[in-house]
Amino acid sequence: MPASTHASGQRDHQDTYKLQDEHVQISEKKDSKALGKRPSEADKAHHWPILSANAAHIIAAILVVILAVIATNTGTLNSDMLKKQLQIVWEKYILFWRSAPAGHGQPLGHHQPPLAEPIDVLEEFPHPEEFYRRYLKPRRPAIFRGLARLHPAFQRWTDDYLRKEFGNKAVEVEAKKKEERGKGLLDMNFAQFLSIYSKEDCYMVDSVSEEMQGDLIVPRSIQCGGLQHMLTDVVLWFSSGGTRSVLHYDELDNINCVLDGSKQFFLVDAEHEAKHEYIDHMEGRYSSVDVQHVDMYKFPGLRDVPWYNVTLEKGDCFYLPYKWPHHVRSSNTRNMAVNFWFARMLWMNQTDCAGKQLSHVTSMADFITREPASFHKADIITQAEGYEQMTLHSFAGVFSKYMTDGPNATKRAFDTLDADGDGLLDIAEMYAYDTARFLRLFRSFPMED
């Protein structure tokens, strides 16, 4: 809010209280005349002035601070939470004369313009080796312009076709277009969803079933090198438009393809998230910020966070890197997208791609889409992000908490994985080790289905 507007609001607020005071005094005089009485000296002596709004705010804030200090001394509140609440009180009430932070009360992204730094736009899916080297390993986003048109679904998936071919398929539907984590899902079949989605506040988010996979292709960029074993799920996002996701990040890499409508991404480099601290639900990797009315006092980390604006039109695809925070808005029209989620890899097996003829139109029906053991293994290895090689000491620092087979389990695991016995464990050696045996070394690692 501009300073002049904020100041005007303060004056209007004060004028309202002044008019209310005058109205009360005039009413008292009229009442006295009507009763044929004059205010007594005792009445005058006991007349207390009404506090202005600003004075009331200051007194309330001081009381909150005093109570908070008492609570801290008695250990009744979490200290970190207390500090955040005190900061909010200080800025919002004690420093009431200051302008509200830029973007306060507005949709996410209004605090400052997006970064001018361009995101690569490609006209074809790159070879897996190039994709891994330029984008996947360094976690750099990329837009693939027009490549969603390669999916047969781009032409086929009209409402009539979906109703005829997959109408009896059970689907899961979110009850609101504005995402609310923790809310239950609605169960219905595809035909029922198609009969209500254009007029109800609902959003289908469901895995693409095997019978629907023949209408999709697997992006060429993930067809070899081990990436083909990392594909964990393919999800259909379908609504009449106007959806709003929470601000969140995913612990998976993602290629998103828009089949109808358009999508806009508020996108933040993963390196910035730790510095700005706005993900307040780490268990679900999301922020509770209201993305349409951002409270910049409650989430001060969003005040100066740099962000990218990525707009995908019908037919576009987008590589969204592992752990990059994002918020997605969809156009107010029929909106449909599929996204390919795959586990992060820290090493690519280039020999696996040698001599292979890769197609831009490989059907998902001919592709193995889920190898749980492989991506559980990849999830474990991802804990070593940032290492090319590990000593026993660094290996223990990362993985010892997952070893449960006695005090020497960490060293035994290290020696087992260090295939050449040189005392340095390469990330490639971890990927090369037999998957079933590898998983037995890390029995305590939490596995997600």
C-alpha positions as CSV (number, residue, x, y, z in Angstrom):
1,M,0.0,0.0,0.0
2,P,1.5,3.5,-0.9
3,A,2.4,5.6,2.1
4,S,-0.2,8.3,1.1
5,T,-3.0,5.7,1.0
6,H,-2.0,4.2,4.3
7,A,-1.8,7.6,5.9
8,S,-5.2,8.5,4.5
9,G,-6.6,5.4,5.9
10,Q,-5.2,6.3,9.4
11,R,-6.7,9.8,9.2
12,D,-10.1,8.3,8.1
13,H,-9.9,5.9,11.0
14,Q,-9.2,8.8,13.4
15,D,-11.9,11.0,11.9
16,T,-14.4,8.2,12.4
17,Y,-13.6,8.0,16.1
18,K,-13.7,11.9,16.4
19,L,-17.2,12.0,14.8
20,Q,-18.3,9.2,17.1
21,D,-17.1,11.2,20.1
22,E,-18.9,14.3,19.0
23,H,-22.1,12.4,18.4
24,V,-22.0,10.9,21.9
25,Q,-21.4,14.4,23.4
26,I,-24.3,15.9,21.4
27,S,-26.6,13.1,22.4
28,E,-25.7,13.6,26.0
29,K,-26.5,17.3,25.8
30,K,-29.9,16.6,24.1
31,D,-30.7,14.0,26.8
32,S,-29.9,16.5,29.5
33,K,-32.1,19.2,27.9
34,A,-34.9,16.8,27.4
35,L,-34.8,15.8,31.1
36,G,-34.5,19.5,32.2
37,K,-31.1,18.8,33.8
38,R,-27.6,20.1,33.5
39,P,-24.5,17.8,33.8
40,S,-23.4,17.8,37.4
41,E,-19.8,18.6,38.5
42,A,-19.6,14.9,39.6
43,D,-20.5,13.8,36.1
44,K,-17.8,16.0,34.7
45,A,-15.3,14.7,37.1
46,H,-16.0,11.1,36.2
47,H,-16.1,11.6,32.5
48,W,-13.3,9.5,30.9
49,P,-12.1,10.5,27.3
50,I,-12.5,7.8,24.7
51,L,-9.1,6.5,23.5
52,S,-8.2,7.0,19.9
53,A,-7.7,3.9,17.7
54,N,-3.9,4.5,17.6
55,A,-3.7,4.8,21.3
56,A,-5.7,1.6,21.8
57,H,-3.4,-0.3,19.4
58,I,-0.3,0.9,21.2
59,I,-1.7,-0.1,24.6
60,A,-2.9,-3.5,23.3
61,A,0.6,-4.1,21.7
62,I,2.4,-3.3,25.0
63,L,0.1,-5.6,26.9
64,V,0.8,-8.4,24.3
65,V,4.6,-7.8,24.7
66,I,4.4,-7.9,28.5
67,L,2.3,-11.1,28.4
68,A,4.7,-12.7,25.9
69,V,7.7,-11.9,28.1
70,I,6.0,-13.5,31.1
71,A,5.1,-16.5,29.0
72,T,8.7,-16.8,27.9
73,N,10.0,-16.7,31.4
74,T,7.5,-19.4,32.5
75,G,8.3,-21.5,29.5
76,T,4.7,-21.7,28.3
77,L,5.4,-20.8,24.6
78,N,7.7,-22.1,21.9
79,S,10.5,-19.5,21.7
80,D,10.8,-19.4,17.9
81,M,7.0,-19.0,17.5
82,L,7.1,-16.3,20.2
83,K,9.7,-14.3,18.3
84,K,7.7,-14.5,15.1
85,Q,4.5,-13.3,16.9
86,L,6.4,-10.5,18.6
87,Q,7.8,-9.4,15.3
88,I,4.3,-9.3,13.8
89,V,3.0,-7.2,16.8
90,W,5.9,-4.9,16.5
91,E,5.6,-4.1,12.8
92,K,1.8,-4.2,12.5
93,Y,0.8,-2.3,15.6
94,I,3.6,-0.5,17.3
95,L,5.0,0.8,14.0
96,F,1.5,1.4,12.7
97,W,2.5,4.7,10.9
98,R,4.7,2.9,8.4
99,S,3.4,1.8,5.0
100,A,2.5,-1.8,4.7
101,P,5.1,-4.0,3.0
102,A,4.8,-4.2,-0.8
103,G,2.5,-7.0,-1.9
104,H,0.7,-7.2,1.5
105,G,-2.9,-8.3,1.1
106,Q,-2.4,-9.0,-2.6
107,P,-1.8,-12.2,-4.7
108,L,1.6,-13.8,-4.6
109,G,4.0,-12.1,-6.9
110,H,2.9,-8.5,-6.3
111,H,5.8,-7.7,-4.0
112,Q,8.2,-7.1,-6.8
113,P,8.6,-7.7,-10.6
114,P,9.7,-11.2,-11.7
115,L,13.4,-11.8,-12.6
116,A,14.4,-10.7,-16.0
117,E,16.9,-13.6,-16.3
118,P,15.5,-15.8,-19.1
119,I,14.6,-19.5,-18.7
120,D,15.7,-21.6,-21.7
121,V,13.0,-22.3,-24.3
122,L,13.6,-25.4,-26.4
123,E,11.8,-26.6,-29.6
124,E,12.4,-30.3,-28.9
125,F,13.1,-32.6,-26.0
126,P,16.9,-32.9,-25.8
127,H,18.8,-36.2,-25.7
128,P,18.9,-37.6,-22.2
129,E,22.6,-36.9,-21.8
130,E,22.2,-33.3,-22.7
131,F,19.0,-33.0,-20.6
132,Y,20.9,-34.4,-17.6
133,R,24.0,-32.3,-18.1
134,R,22.4,-28.9,-18.8
135,Y,19.2,-29.1,-16.7
136,L,18.6,-32.1,-14.5
137,K,21.9,-32.2,-12.6
138,P,22.3,-28.4,-12.0
139,R,18.5,-28.1,-11.4
140,R,17.8,-25.5,-14.1
141,P,14.2,-25.2,-15.4
142,A,13.4,-25.3,-19.1
143,I,10.4,-24.7,-21.3
144,F,9.6,-27.0,-24.2
145,R,7.5,-25.0,-26.5
146,G,4.6,-26.8,-28.3
147,L,5.8,-30.3,-27.4
148,A,2.6,-31.3,-25.5
149,R,1.1,-31.6,-29.0
150,L,3.1,-34.9,-29.4
151,H,0.7,-36.6,-27.0
152,P,-2.2,-38.3,-28.8
153,A,-4.3,-37.0,-25.8
154,F,-3.8,-33.5,-27.1
155,Q,-6.3,-34.1,-29.8
156,R,-8.3,-37.0,-28.3
157,W,-9.1,-36.0,-24.8
158,T,-12.4,-34.1,-25.4
159,D,-15.1,-34.6,-22.8
160,D,-17.0,-36.9,-25.1
161,Y,-14.0,-39.1,-25.8
162,L,-13.1,-39.3,-22.1
163,R,-16.7,-40.1,-21.1
164,K,-17.0,-42.8,-23.8
165,E,-13.6,-44.5,-23.2
166,F,-13.0,-44.0,-19.5
167,G,-16.3,-43.0,-18.0
168,N,-16.3,-45.9,-15.5
169,K,-12.8,-45.3,-14.3
170,A,-12.7,-44.3,-10.6
171,V,-11.1,-40.9,-10.0
172,E,-10.1,-38.7,-7.0
173,V,-11.4,-35.2,-7.0
174,E,-10.4,-32.2,-4.7
175,A,-13.5,-30.4,-3.4
176,K,-12.1,-26.9,-4.1
177,K,-10.1,-25.3,-6.9
178,K,-8.1,-23.4,-4.3
179,E,-5.9,-26.0,-2.8
180,E,-6.3,-26.7,1.0
181,R,-3.9,-29.3,2.3
182,G,-5.3,-31.9,4.6
183,K,-8.8,-31.8,3.2
184,G,-10.5,-35.0,2.1
185,L,-10.9,-36.1,-1.5
186,L,-14.2,-36.9,-3.3
187,D,-14.5,-40.4,-4.9
188,M,-16.5,-40.7,-8.1
189,N,-16.2,-42.1,-11.6
190,F,-14.9,-40.1,-14.6
191,A,-18.3,-39.7,-16.1
192,Q,-19.7,-38.2,-12.9
193,F,-16.8,-35.7,-12.8
194,L,-17.4,-34.7,-16.4
195,S,-21.1,-34.0,-15.6
196,I,-20.2,-31.6,-12.8
197,Y,-16.8,-30.0,-13.3
198,S,-17.9,-27.1,-15.5
199,K,-20.3,-25.8,-12.8
200,E,-18.9,-27.1,-9.5
201,D,-15.9,-25.9,-7.4
202,C,-13.8,-29.1,-7.9
203,Y,-10.5,-30.2,-9.4
204,M,-9.6,-33.7,-10.5
205,V,-6.0,-34.7,-9.5
206,D,-5.4,-38.4,-10.2
207,S,-2.9,-40.8,-11.5
208,V,-3.2,-41.7,-15.2
209,S,-4.5,-45.2,-15.3
210,E,-3.0,-47.9,-17.5
211,E,-5.9,-47.8,-20.0
212,M,-5.3,-44.1,-20.5
213,Q,-1.5,-44.4,-20.9
214,G,-1.7,-45.3,-24.6
215,D,-2.8,-41.7,-25.3
216,L,0.5,-40.3,-23.8
217,I,4.1,-40.4,-24.9
218,V,7.2,-40.5,-22.7
219,P,9.4,-37.5,-23.2
220,R,12.5,-38.4,-25.1
221,S,14.7,-36.8,-22.4
222,I,14.0,-39.5,-19.8
223,Q,14.1,-42.6,-22.0
224,C,17.6,-43.9,-21.1
225,G,20.6,-43.5,-18.8
226,G,18.7,-44.8,-15.8
227,L,16.1,-42.1,-16.0
228,Q,13.6,-44.5,-17.5
229,H,13.6,-46.4,-14.1
230,M,13.0,-43.2,-12.1
231,L,9.5,-42.4,-13.3
232,T,7.3,-42.7,-10.2
233,D,3.9,-41.4,-11.4
234,V,2.0,-39.6,-14.2
235,V,-0.8,-37.4,-12.9
236,L,-3.8,-35.8,-14.7
237,W,-4.9,-32.3,-13.5
238,F,-8.3,-31.4,-14.9
239,S,-10.8,-28.6,-14.1
240,S,-12.9,-25.9,-15.6
241,G,-10.1,-23.4,-14.7
242,G,-9.3,-20.9,-12.0
243,T,-7.4,-23.3,-9.8
244,R,-4.8,-22.1,-7.2
245,S,-2.2,-24.3,-5.6
246,V,-0.5,-23.7,-2.3
247,L,3.1,-22.5,-2.4
248,H,5.1,-25.7,-2.1
249,Y,8.0,-27.8,-3.4
250,D,8.2,-31.4,-4.4
251,E,11.0,-33.8,-3.7
252,L,10.8,-35.1,-7.2
253,D,11.7,-33.8,-10.7
254,N,8.8,-32.9,-12.9
255,I,7.9,-32.4,-16.5
256,N,4.5,-30.7,-16.8
257,C,2.6,-30.7,-20.1
258,V,-0.5,-28.5,-20.7
259,L,-3.1,-30.1,-22.9
260,D,-5.8,-27.4,-22.6
261,G,-6.0,-23.9,-21.2
262,S,-2.9,-22.2,-19.8
263,K,-0.9,-22.2,-16.5
264,Q,1.2,-19.6,-14.7
265,F,3.9,-20.6,-12.3
266,F,5.3,-18.4,-9.5
267,L,8.7,-20.1,-9.3
268,V,11.6,-19.7,-6.8
269,D,15.1,-21.0,-7.1
270,A,15.6,-23.7,-4.5
271,E,18.7,-21.9,-3.2
272,H,16.6,-18.9,-2.1
273,E,14.0,-20.9,0.0
274,A,16.4,-21.6,2.9
275,K,17.3,-17.9,3.0
276,H,13.7,-16.6,3.1
277,E,12.0,-19.2,5.3
278,Y,8.3,-19.2,4.2
279,I,7.7,-23.0,4.0
280,D,6.2,-23.4,7.5
281,H,4.9,-27.0,7.1
282,M,8.0,-29.0,6.5
283,E,6.1,-32.3,7.0
284,G,4.2,-31.5,3.8
285,R,6.7,-29.2,2.2
286,Y,4.3,-26.3,1.8
287,S,3.5,-22.9,3.1
288,S,0.2,-21.9,4.8
289,V,0.4,-18.4,3.2
290,D,-2.9,-17.4,1.5
291,V,-1.7,-17.1,-2.0
292,Q,-4.4,-14.7,-3.0
293,H,-4.0,-12.4,0.0
294,V,-0.4,-12.6,1.2
295,D,0.2,-11.6,4.8
296,M,3.7,-10.0,4.6
297,Y,3.8,-9.5,8.3
298,K,3.3,-13.2,9.0
299,F,5.6,-14.2,6.1
300,P,8.3,-11.6,6.0
301,G,10.5,-14.0,4.0
302,L,8.3,-13.4,1.0
303,R,8.8,-9.6,1.0
304,D,12.0,-9.7,-1.2
305,V,12.1,-13.2,-2.5
306,P,13.2,-13.2,-6.2
307,W,10.9,-15.2,-8.5
308,Y,10.4,-16.3,-12.0
309,N,7.1,-16.0,-13.9
310,V,6.6,-19.0,-16.2
311,T,3.5,-19.0,-18.4
312,L,2.6,-22.2,-20.3
313,E,0.2,-22.0,-23.1
314,K,-1.8,-24.9,-24.5
315,G,0.7,-27.3,-26.0
316,D,3.7,-26.3,-23.9
317,C,5.7,-28.5,-21.5
318,F,8.0,-27.4,-18.6
319,Y,10.8,-29.0,-16.6
320,L,10.3,-28.0,-13.0
321,P,13.4,-29.0,-10.9
322,Y,13.6,-30.9,-7.7
323,K,12.7,-28.8,-4.6
324,W,12.0,-25.6,-6.5
325,P,9.2,-23.8,-4.6
326,H,6.3,-22.9,-6.8
327,H,2.6,-21.8,-6.9
328,V,0.5,-22.6,-9.9
329,R,-2.5,-20.7,-11.2
330,S,-4.7,-21.9,-14.1
331,S,-6.6,-19.9,-16.7
332,N,-10.4,-19.5,-16.2
333,T,-11.1,-21.9,-19.0
334,R,-11.2,-25.7,-19.4
335,N,-7.8,-26.7,-18.1
336,M,-6.0,-30.0,-18.4
337,A,-2.4,-31.0,-17.9
338,V,-0.4,-34.2,-17.2
339,N,2.9,-34.2,-15.3
340,F,5.6,-36.8,-15.2
341,W,7.2,-37.2,-11.8
342,F,10.5,-38.9,-11.5
343,A,13.0,-39.5,-8.7
344,R,16.1,-37.3,-8.7
345,M,19.4,-38.9,-9.9
346,L,22.9,-37.7,-9.0
347,W,24.6,-39.8,-11.7
348,M,23.7,-40.8,-15.2
349,N,24.7,-44.1,-16.8
350,Q,25.8,-42.9,-20.2
351,T,26.6,-46.4,-21.5
352,D,22.9,-47.2,-21.1
353,C,22.1,-44.7,-23.8
354,A,24.9,-45.8,-26.2
355,G,23.5,-47.0,-29.5
356,K,19.8,-46.6,-28.5
357,Q,17.4,-45.1,-31.1
358,L,15.2,-42.8,-29.0
359,S,11.8,-41.7,-30.4
360,H,9.9,-38.5,-29.7
361,V,6.7,-40.5,-29.8
362,T,7.4,-43.5,-27.6
363,S,4.0,-44.5,-26.1
364,M,3.6,-44.9,-22.4
365,A,1.8,-48.2,-23.1
366,D,5.2,-49.6,-24.2
367,F,7.1,-48.2,-21.3
368,I,7.8,-49.4,-17.8
369,T,6.5,-46.5,-15.6
370,R,7.1,-47.7,-12.1
371,E,10.1,-49.5,-10.5
372,P,9.6,-48.7,-6.8
373,A,12.8,-50.4,-5.7
374,S,14.9,-48.3,-8.1
375,F,13.5,-45.0,-7.0
376,H,13.7,-45.9,-3.3
377,K,17.3,-46.5,-3.9
378,A,17.6,-43.2,-5.8
379,D,15.9,-41.4,-2.9
380,I,18.5,-42.8,-0.5
381,I,21.4,-41.8,-2.7
382,T,19.9,-38.3,-3.1
383,Q,20.8,-37.7,0.6
384,A,24.4,-37.3,-0.7
385,E,23.5,-34.3,-2.8
386,G,26.7,-32.2,-3.3
387,Y,29.2,-35.1,-3.2
388,E,30.9,-36.7,-6.1
389,Q,32.9,-38.9,-3.8
390,M,32.6,-39.7,-0.1
391,T,35.1,-40.7,2.5
392,L,34.0,-43.0,5.4
393,H,33.7,-39.9,7.6
394,S,31.4,-38.0,5.2
395,F,29.4,-41.2,4.4
396,A,28.8,-41.7,8.1
397,G,27.7,-38.1,8.6
398,V,25.0,-38.6,6.0
399,F,23.9,-42.2,6.4
400,S,24.8,-43.6,9.9
401,K,21.3,-42.7,11.2
402,Y,19.9,-45.2,8.7
403,M,22.1,-48.1,9.9
404,T,20.6,-50.4,12.5
405,D,22.8,-53.5,12.3
406,G,25.2,-52.7,15.1
407,P,28.0,-50.2,15.8
408,N,30.1,-51.2,12.8
409,A,27.2,-51.2,10.3
410,T,28.2,-47.9,8.7
411,K,31.8,-49.0,8.0
412,R,30.6,-52.4,6.7
413,A,28.1,-50.7,4.3
414,F,30.8,-48.3,3.1
415,D,33.3,-51.1,2.4
416,T,30.6,-53.1,0.6
417,L,29.7,-50.2,-1.7
418,D,33.3,-49.1,-2.3
419,A,33.8,-51.6,-5.2
420,D,37.4,-50.7,-6.0
421,G,38.4,-50.5,-2.3
422,D,40.2,-47.2,-2.7
423,G,38.6,-45.7,0.4
424,L,36.6,-43.2,-1.7
425,L,33.0,-44.1,-2.5
426,D,31.9,-42.7,-5.8
427,I,28.2,-41.9,-6.3
428,A,28.4,-44.1,-9.4
429,E,29.4,-47.0,-7.3
430,M,26.3,-46.6,-5.2
431,Y,24.1,-46.6,-8.3
432,A,25.9,-49.6,-9.7
433,Y,25.4,-51.8,-6.7
434,D,22.6,-54.4,-6.8
435,T,19.3,-52.6,-5.8
436,A,17.9,-55.3,-3.6
437,R,21.1,-55.7,-1.6
438,F,21.5,-51.9,-1.5
439,L,18.1,-51.5,0.2
440,R,19.0,-54.0,2.8
441,L,21.9,-51.9,3.9
442,F,19.5,-49.0,4.7
443,R,16.7,-50.8,6.5
444,S,15.8,-47.7,8.6
445,F,15.5,-45.3,5.7
446,P,11.8,-44.1,5.5
447,M,10.2,-45.4,2.3
448,E,7.3,-43.6,0.6
449,D,5.0,-45.6,-1.5
